[in-house]
Amino acid sequence: VNAGAPLSISRRTRRTPYSDRVQAAGPTGYTVYNHMLLPTGFAGLEDDYWHLREAVQVWDVACERQVQLAGHDAMRLAQLLTVRDLSSLTIGRCMYAPVVDQYGRMINDPIITRVDDERVWVSIADSDVALWAGGLAAGMAMEVDVTEADVWPLALQGPLADDVAAAVFGDEVRQLGFFRWARFAFGGEHLLIARSGWSAQGGFEIYLEDASMGFYLWDAIVQAGEELDIRPGAPNLIERIEGGLLSYGNDMTREHSPLECGLDRFCSLDTVSLTPQTSLGIDAVRAEASLGVTRRIRGLVIDGDAITPPTEAWPLSVGDIAIGSVGSAVWSPRLSTNVAIAMVGRRWCASGTAVLVHTSDGVRDATVVDLPFPGGARR
Amino acid sequence: VNAGAPLSISRRTRRTPYSDRVQAAGPTGYTVYNHMLLPTGFAGLEDDYWHLREAVQVWDVACERQVQLAGHDAMRLAQLLTVRDLSSLTIGRCMYAPVVDQYGRMINDPIITRVDDERVWVSIADSDVALWAGGLAAGMAMEVDVTEADVWPLALQGPLADDVAAAVFGDEVRQLGFFRWARFAFGGEHLLIARSGWSAQGGFEIYLEDASMGFYLWDAIVQAGEELDIRPGAPNLIERIEGGLLSYGNDMTREHSPLECGLDRFCSLDTVSLTPQTSLGIDAVRAEASLGVTRRIRGLVIDGDAITPPTEAWPLSVGDIAIGSVGSAVWSPRLSTNVAIAMVGRRWCASGTAVLVHTSDGVRDATVVDLPFPGGARR
């Protein structure tokens, strides 16, 4: 949704190594994410959506800042941050891992990458994890430097991403497993490339460390993808709701727990080595698990014609009872209905439950459904 | 500067209790500050500037989030965050206080308000201080709850602010001293109002705690100010550069120390009770003071016609030597020159030093000057 006025920018709303290329491509909008510019679309939400599902896009996601933990205690601090057991996070792997506080509430939902023995990158959603991790490390006098690394992710997403990546980085990139990374030669450097990204269509994230190579990398990818109809793109609201990909700040906030967010499989509650001394929030999440959550992330199908996506949480009700809220919603041209992600009270979580959504433009009927939506997840 | 595309908004770029009134007034742009909408102007940068200096404006600065420290250790944690001695921060006072890490580097430059014995509000610039303070408190097992409070500041700024405030809250508000607060009756509540604000023209910040009263408060102020030509406004780039008010993320970042930022008078280096156990960064800042800083915040006058304000740091040089950078710059219609705030190497800090500014549109001659600019500070 358009704010109704241009984004005003300054040094504080930081540019990326790709910003000039992005601006030249004519984005339809920008947002600010981790104090950095993020374009939100190029050909319109629905055109971008279909193209992402059918072809391949290059995304400036430099705003996925890398919080670097470096030093003897790097892995100790990484484990303290999350309730997911990181003991299998060997060099060459990445893990999606909920970062929670001592009360088991969500601070961020990053991908954590083991770069080497004593270096970890935490690829963050929109909150200053460097401050949380840095505060914890200072408070506990850990031997670890917490910094925002000079790393500028560029994503290649869509079903043809492998073909473009192979043309630029060599055929070996095709062998990369999901959430695995390796280094690939490019322009005299060896770029860290992972099979990951914030869409359900597959692809790669390229962790550029030399900002001065931004245009060179962007142009090489665009040129290699020309015959495959590559276009600039961005995380797409329709695609990510259909795929059940949660957005921190939209679908979940500091109020929510990873279990409420449906991230159960990323919570290693049975790992005995995890204690509040090694994983700050583990006992809080275990306690919640034993009591049972009171609300849960669910899909919703909202009746009626195309809605305008929410700019604030929309209340949910059944009769006169407030039962939750909608954080994200949009018209799906493929499913010909409105799709949404909502936090729903436990009693009303069952698929098929009829609820009311109090949108900014009035009340609509809706039905609770499973995430992802049909055909939303291709992985 | 306009990003060249609208700001895209969602729940994540949070609205405020005043957003509908702001939008109805037709802002010329928005930025995102602490994950929240902040309008950047209404009648144009120069019109807004003159009006702010001559009349009175109402500003939606709800994005100045209040990080609340509550509990037995609230003041202990507040002191740990800053190198300014808070022992005189009694109830009814506010203090501008640099928040620094253990290396003495700037994390934020908030105003800290003592709300009651065991409750402190940290009114933050654009970084997630709740995460830094929360991480420290968790790491040190302090007895304090760190939360973002449901408080929505509205500012009244300009030379006629006292008249408008008196009309709405009673004549006693005129007696409020600078950086003092008191509670004033309004609509059945007792609002915390401080004499403060992010301009050099004087005025108040009203800390609304009941979001549902947002329109009521806004409308009461606009109505009371009608005869005084009150208008909606926003922090103004020209006014704040002339006044020497620093912007975190623009003029200073995590790389800089409070001494480099010229905040010496807010660093209590001689207070013996401050140690790294009670004020995390104090020894680092003391060490820097004894060595002398290597760079310093200074004013610049930039030659030539009106420049376009920077969207990234502009390098400074003398001959072939890189000597610093410019974070903020703008044309001053009152001084008929370009004014700027820059970080300048120690050797080149003297007033009158000739330097070169490498703007996005070419090189300009410039001269180092003192902050604030002539006539910039009225307090």
Interface residues (C-beta under 8 A of the other chain):
Chain A: V1 N2 A3 G4 A5 P6 L7 S8 I9 S10 R11 R12 T13 R14 R15 Q23 P27 T28 G29 Y30 T31 V32 H35 L37 P39 T40 G41 D101 Q102 I107 D126 S127 D128 V129 L131 W132 A133 G134 G135 L136 A137 A138 G139 M140 E148 S247 Y248 G249 N250 R254 L280 P309 P310 T311 E312 A313 G327 S328
Chain B: V1 N2 A3 G4 A5 P6 L7 S8 I9 S10 R11 R12 T13 R14 R15 Q23 P27 T28 G29 Y30 T31 V32 H35 L37 P39 T40 G41 D101 Q102 I107 D126 S127 D128 V129 L131 W132 A133 G134 G135 L136 A137 A138 G139 M140 E148 S247 Y248 G249 N250 R254 L280 P309 P310 T311 E312 A313 G327 S328
